[in-house]
């Protein structure tokens, strides 16, 4: 799957700690590149990234990046 430079991006912020979460949730958060609470990253809006976001929606804040 190719990613365009013009493809939409998402800004993902970890708003709650991953402490005590299931391993698949922790792995999804780490896979998005988030390390600690209130850390934000910009990721491509792909099916894979949306799946990881869906796994940890209760811990994340997601908005469109500009």
C-alpha positions as a Markdown table, in Angstrom:
| # | Residue | x | y | z |
|---|---|---|---|---|
| 1 | Unk | 0.0 | 0.0 | 0.0 |
| 2 | Unk | 1.4 | 3.4 | -1.0 |
| 3 | Unk | 1.1 | 6.5 | 1.0 |
| 4 | Unk | 0.9 | 9.8 | -0.8 |
| 5 | Unk | 2.5 | 12.9 | 0.6 |
| 6 | Unk | -1.0 | 14.5 | 0.3 |
| 7 | Unk | -2.8 | 11.8 | 2.2 |
| 8 | Unk | -4.6 | 13.0 | 5.3 |
| 9 | Unk | -2.8 | 12.7 | 8.6 |
| 10 | Unk | -4.1 | 12.2 | 12.1 |
| 11 | Unk | -2.8 | 13.8 | 15.3 |
| 12 | Unk | -3.0 | 11.2 | 18.1 |
| 13 | Unk | -2.5 | 12.1 | 21.7 |
| 14 | Unk | -2.2 | 9.6 | 24.6 |
| 15 | Unk | -4.4 | 11.2 | 27.3 |
| 16 | Unk | -4.4 | 8.3 | 29.9 |
| 17 | Unk | -1.7 | 6.0 | 31.1 |
| 18 | Unk | -1.3 | 2.5 | 29.6 |
| 19 | Unk | -0.5 | 1.1 | 33.0 |
| 20 | Unk | -2.7 | -1.9 | 33.8 |
| 21 | Unk | -4.0 | -2.3 | 30.2 |
| 22 | Unk | -4.0 | -5.5 | 28.2 |
| 23 | Unk | -0.9 | -6.3 | 26.2 |
| 24 | Unk | -2.6 | -5.9 | 22.8 |
| 25 | Unk | -3.7 | -2.3 | 23.8 |
| 26 | Unk | -0.2 | -1.5 | 25.1 |
| 27 | Unk | 1.3 | -2.8 | 21.8 |
| 28 | Unk | -1.1 | -0.8 | 19.7 |
| 29 | Unk | -0.3 | 2.4 | 21.6 |
| 30 | Unk | 3.5 | 1.7 | 21.3 |
| 31 | Unk | 3.0 | 0.9 | 17.6 |
| 32 | Unk | 1.5 | 4.3 | 17.0 |
| 33 | Unk | 4.7 | 5.8 | 18.5 |
| 34 | Unk | 3.3 | 7.0 | 21.7 |
| 35 | Unk | 5.5 | 6.8 | 24.8 |
| 36 | Unk | 4.0 | 8.6 | 27.8 |
| 37 | Unk | 0.7 | 10.5 | 28.7 |
| 38 | Unk | 0.2 | 13.7 | 26.8 |
| 39 | Unk | 2.6 | 12.7 | 24.1 |
| 40 | Unk | 1.4 | 13.4 | 20.6 |
| 41 | Unk | 2.4 | 12.0 | 17.2 |
| 42 | Unk | 1.2 | 12.5 | 13.6 |
| 43 | Unk | 0.4 | 9.3 | 11.7 |
| 44 | Unk | -0.9 | 8.6 | 8.3 |
| 45 | Unk | -4.7 | 7.9 | 8.0 |
| 46 | Unk | -4.3 | 4.3 | 6.9 |
| 47 | Unk | -6.4 | 1.2 | 7.7 |
| 48 | Unk | -3.6 | -0.2 | 9.9 |
| 49 | Unk | -3.3 | 2.9 | 12.0 |
| 50 | Unk | -7.0 | 3.3 | 12.4 |
| 51 | Unk | -7.2 | -0.3 | 13.7 |
| 52 | Unk | -4.5 | 0.5 | 16.3 |
| 53 | Unk | -6.4 | 3.7 | 17.2 |
| 54 | Unk | -9.7 | 1.7 | 17.5 |
| 55 | Unk | -8.1 | -0.8 | 19.9 |
| 56 | Unk | -7.1 | 2.0 | 22.4 |
| 57 | Unk | -9.8 | 4.6 | 21.8 |
| 58 | Unk | -10.5 | 4.9 | 25.5 |
| 59 | Unk | -6.9 | 6.2 | 26.0 |
| 60 | Unk | -6.5 | 8.4 | 23.0 |
| 61 | Unk | -7.6 | 11.8 | 21.6 |
| 62 | Unk | -7.6 | 11.8 | 17.8 |
| 63 | Unk | -7.9 | 14.9 | 15.6 |
| 64 | Unk | -7.0 | 15.7 | 12.0 |
| 65 | Unk | -3.6 | 17.1 | 11.6 |
| 66 | Unk | -3.1 | 20.3 | 9.6 |
